Structure formats: C-alpha cells, structure tokens
Amino acid sequence: MRKHEVVVVGAGLAGQRAALAAIEAGREVAIVTKLHPLRSHSGAAQGGINAAVGADDSVDTHIYDTVKGSDYLGDQDAIEFFCKSAGPTVIEMEHFGTIFSRGADGSLARRAFGGAGFPRTIYAADRTGLALLQGLWERLGSERFTMYEEWELAKLVVRDGRVQGLIALDRRRGEFEGIAARSIVVATGPSGRVYGRTTNAHSCAGDGVSVAYEAGAFLKDMEFVQFHPTALLESSILITEGARGEGGILKNAAGERFMSKYAPHALELASRDVVSRSIVTEVREGRGFSGPYGGYVHLELMHLGKEKVESRLQEICDYSRLFAGIDPVTQPIPVYPAQHYMMGGVGTDIHGATNIAGLFAAGEAACVSVHGANRLGGNSLLDTLVFGKEAGIAAAEFAAKASTPELTAADVTEATAPYRAWSSRTDGEDPSALRKEMQQTMDRYAGIYRTESDLAEGLKRIRAVKKRFERVRVVDQSKVFNLNLTDAIETGEMIELAEVILVGAYARTESRGAHFRVDYPKRDDARWMKHTLAQMGPEGPTLSYSPVAFTRWEAKERVY
Ligand SMILES: Cc1cc2nc3c(=O)[nH]c(=O)nc-3n(C[C@H](O)[C@H](O)[C@H](O)COP(=O)(O)OP(=O)(O)OC[C@H]3O[C@@H](n4cnc5c(N)ncnc54)[C@H](O)[C@@H]3O)c2cc1C
C-alpha cells in the first residue's frame, strides 16, 4: 500500500500552498489531483486579490468591508486574521515570482471591486489567478513531493476517530488505489457544476466536499451560493467585476443606469448579491432585453476607450469577441447572473482542522468562515493562500505526532464495490441525464430568489434524482480515461451537495447575503445569526447550528 505523511488533494492555489507549507515544516508530502496543477480553476480567476497595502488604505477597513459583505455571518476573529495576513501574503507571492500589474510609479496597481470601501484589489491584468498559480508552482518545485496526477479522490477512510487514508481512481489506468496518510488536506475547490448556469469550469464538481461529507465531516453554510452579476449570456463565461471596477456600467433596455435605484452610493460596485438581485429584478419586471437565451442587461465599457479596455481587460475582450461575437470597445456586453462561488464548504477552524482528526480542508472546498453569507470579490484568492498555508502547517503538525495509519486492500475492495456494480449493470440510469436534471432543478428552484414552495419542490426533485442514481449505469467498459465512470462518480457526489444546499436553504427562514427568501425578505438576527452545519444521516442531511464569532463589529443594516 502506498503511504505518505501528508497527502494534499487538489493542486489549485489552496492545495499548492498547503503542500508548500507542509514541505517547509519538514514533512514528506504527496499531492493527488485530477487535473494538471496549472489547469486548476484558480487559473481562471481574472479580477484580482485583495490586500490593504499602501499607506492610504487600512487593514481595519478591509476587515470592516469583509464583515459587512458577509452580512455579519463571517466569523470576525477569522476575518481579522485573514485581512491582517493579506499584505504579507501578496508580497510573498510577488517574491515567489507573480508578476502583478503596476502603477505609473512602479507600485502595485490596485482596482476597485464590489463591496469594498477602497480600491484594494491587486491584479495581473485580468489573468490574476494564472499569474499566482504560475508563481506558486515554480516555488513549490515538482521534485520536492510525490505527484499523483490524473488521480481522482473517491473515498476517505476514517477509522478509530481519525483519517487513515484515501481511495482514488487513477484515470490513466482505470484502477482504484489506496493511499495511507497520517493527515489529509482536502483542497478540491469549487462545486459550481451543481448548477447548470455557472462560471465554474467543468471540473468544479465539488467531489472533495462531498467525499468529506460522506466520511462524516460537517458541511457549513452550504445554502449560501454566490451568483456573479455579470456572466456572458449563453456560455456563462465570467466577465470580471474588474470590468465594473475599471468603470463599466450596467444599463437596462430603456438605457437606464438602473443600479442608481438599488444602491445609490456604490452603484455597480455594490456587493455581488445586491447587483445580481437588481439585474434579475429588472429582467423579471420587463425592463431587460430578451433573446433566445433568456433575459439580460447590458454591461457597457465603450466610454472607457479602446486603450484602457484592451490593456486592462484583455481576456474580457477575447471572450466577448469569441463567444458572443461582440466587441466591447464599441458594443455593450450582454450579461446575466450565473452561479459563481460557494460560501459554504467543509467546516474548519482557522487552521483548516475539521471535526475529523487528521482531516483538514482549505480553499473554496472549505468554510472557515470568512465570507459568511456573501463573499467579496478578490477575497477568495486571498482565502486560498492564507488558509491553504494554515492547513498545510496544521496537517504537518498532526502528521508529526500521529501514529501510522492503517489502510488495507480490503478497505479498497469494500469502498469501491458500488463502482463495480455500476459497470456490471445491463440496464440503468445514464449519469449525464441525471446530472442535467440536477442542474436544471438547481437553476430553477435554488437560484437567486427563493421561496418555501420552490425549495420544497426542488428538494422533491433532487431526492427523486438521488433515488434514480441508485440505479446508475456505466456503459463504457474501457479502462483508460473512462469519462463515463468519472461523470457518474462526480454526478453522485454533486447530488449529495445539491440536497444539502436545498435542505439548508429551506430551513433558513430569513434573507441574508446571497440567500434571499422572497417569503422572508428581512435578515433575522434574533433567530438566524448562526452557521448551518450539515452532517450526513441515513435519511439525508441532518442540520445543527453553531454561533458566529463577534469581535469589534456589531451587526447593522447593510446598505451600499
Ligand atoms: C471564472 C472565475 C473567476 C474568478 N475570479 C476571482 C478573482 O478575480 N478573485 C478572487 O478572489 N476569486 C476569484 N474566483 C474564485 C477563486 O478563483 C476560487 O475560489 C479559487 O481559485 C479556488 O481555489 P482552490 O485552490 O480552492 O480550487 P481550484 O483552483 O479549483 O483547485 C482545485 C484542485 O482540486 C483538484 N480536484 C478537484 N476534485 C478532485 C478530486 N476528486 N480528486 C483529485 N483532485 C481533485 C483539481 O484537480 C484542482 O487541482 C474566480 C472563480 C472563477 C470560477
């Protein structure tokens, strides 16, 4: 059996940062990843990373903006730690080799982002994620750890109250293999493909989150799903908030700059939940444009001039030209909100520890929580690096003291029995049809505006899909890169997450941040100032709640 001290699952920014920290703490490390590290979704991040650097900004304002942005659901002790770590983290990344955009005086260039009281988003044109990923990958040095590339985590083995190892599918050979580990960091990134309309890459299937949930980990605040206001119509490719940060404006079909009604001060740079709801309201009330791909509004950059648009927003120009056939230098971009980010994830403390000994989580797969009910743009890249490092250090410390884990061939055989059953069926359900049905259900019933009856209907439908999944069939019998099998694995995992999102959203009878209940339109601090914790039970998720940590900021009404 393969054995390692620390195994990090995921090689995006969070996973790589965790691995680097564990290596620097003197531990022997392996990385398991289903994608090449530089193909991780972190590389798609466009807009930038937040840090109060410069004498004109303050860490306290960053903390306050994050607390307010979270609609007071973020844990303030964690947020203080997070924002204080921001400056050193960005400087460290620049020392690792990330090439950031510069101002005329050579200092780090900063742009305005939604919900921020100061322009503190540091960027590398509109390719910030890729620039960070590249710098970190070079620093990590591929000779310092064992790499399991194209390996997909399928199960975690937990016994005697601690994690013993994992089981993964080596996609190249089509074999399930066990890896024993003293400690494991789950850094598997986003779960956006639970929805159909999403800015997330196809690989963002939340499988790590779901595997941790099945192993007994608590999932925290899963009902809080962020919809990004500006995704390109039809493809849902992201148009970065940086486009509005650079001065882009939103207009309805009557040519009105409608954000002045909803956020008179911050306008297009109100927080994402506010701008997304405003766009949907405009369209629903008949003031949007309509076309074969549904309603939409316009994002205008034309007034910024060719030079600025083409230099600061290079990718946005490419995407608009390529995927929508329009040129943002001379034409408005058709946009509509799409799922973008999960505030929830595997519940952890500031050091990435979960409720299972030896199991840690970081990045978008985790929920510390610093984003609470709504994440600010630019805070997620920061989250991956700050808490990736913390999780790596804590996993290394755990591994240094832990006894030898026990994982046997029998564990692998037992855990993978369901997959063999899928492949031996002669008839059954097609996983891609079930995936599509799940995505359409989530788009329709668990979107931006939610009601009790919609959520109940959504849950009924998802449970029906889950029932049908018991009879899933993998038709393709080939060993090498069997995408039918990986599709089935990921679909099964996502259905579990969809159920958790719906159950949490149904229970939370208030509106807070990205969770908007039409039937309970106000925030209800007396009853709901608490985190949702979901644990897997025999009949689906069971919910409990935990308190929110307050330090210096009292909950106030949130206006932009
Ligand atoms: C289009 C887009 C633009 C964004 N722009 C910004 C921005 O400008 N600023 C900002 O702050 N945030 C932004 N975000 C959010 C931010 O980029 C992500 O939250 C963050 O990069 C996630 O990093 P991660 O390391 O947690 O996950 P990822 O970078 O997605 O890495 C996940 C890793 O896990 C691996 N993996 C997944 N499942 C498995 C499995 N079952 N087995 C093995 N390996 C697995 C993958 O191979 C991958 O290496 C953006 C997100 C999107 C989608």
The ligand as a Gaussian input file, in Angstrom:
#p B3LYP/6-31G(d) Opt

LIG

0 1
 C      -14.074000      32.264000     -13.558000
 C      -13.684000      32.553000     -12.151000
 C      -13.057000      33.750000     -11.846000
 C      -12.694000      34.044000     -10.534000
 N      -12.081000      35.231000     -10.257000
 C      -11.690000      35.501000      -8.989000
 C      -10.967000      36.688000      -8.680000
 O      -10.658000      37.503000      -9.545000
 N      -10.613000      36.913000      -7.399000
 C      -10.909000      36.035000      -6.394000
 O      -10.550000      36.290000      -5.248000
 N      -11.573000      34.877000      -6.667000
 C      -11.958000      34.598000      -7.937000
 N      -12.618000      33.427000      -8.192000
 C      -12.746000      32.427000      -7.141000
 C      -11.412000      31.727000      -6.927000
 O      -10.687000      31.695000      -8.130000
 C      -11.580000      30.302000      -6.432000
 O      -12.430000      30.267000      -5.318000
 C      -10.231000      29.718000      -6.015000
 O       -9.255000      29.923000      -7.005000
 C      -10.353000      28.244000      -5.701000
 O       -9.073000      27.744000      -5.443000
 P       -8.895000      26.285000      -4.875000
 O       -7.447000      26.069000      -4.733000
 O       -9.756000      26.133000      -3.682000
 O       -9.514000      25.356000      -6.016000
 P       -9.047000      25.089000      -7.541000
 O       -8.098000      26.080000      -8.026000
 O      -10.279000      24.844000      -8.314000
 O       -8.262000      23.731000      -7.417000
 C       -8.945000      22.530000      -7.112000
 C       -7.981000      21.383000      -7.316000
 O       -8.596000      20.215000      -6.821000
 C       -8.421000      19.171000      -7.733000
 N       -9.558000      18.253000      -7.538000
 C      -10.882000      18.540000      -7.506000
 N      -11.587000      17.446000      -7.252000
 C      -10.707000      16.437000      -7.114000
 C      -10.815000      15.056000      -6.837000
 N      -11.986000      14.457000      -6.640000
 N       -9.673000      14.310000      -6.794000
 C       -8.451000      14.880000      -7.004000
 N       -8.304000      16.198000      -7.255000
 C       -9.410000      16.951000      -7.299000
 C       -8.322000      19.796000      -9.088000
 O       -7.532000      18.984000      -9.922000
 C       -7.609000      21.112000      -8.765000
 O       -6.212000      20.948000      -8.841000
 C      -12.983000      33.127000      -9.514000
 C      -13.606000      31.918000      -9.821000
 C      -13.981000      31.652000     -11.120000
 C      -14.696000      30.366000     -11.394000

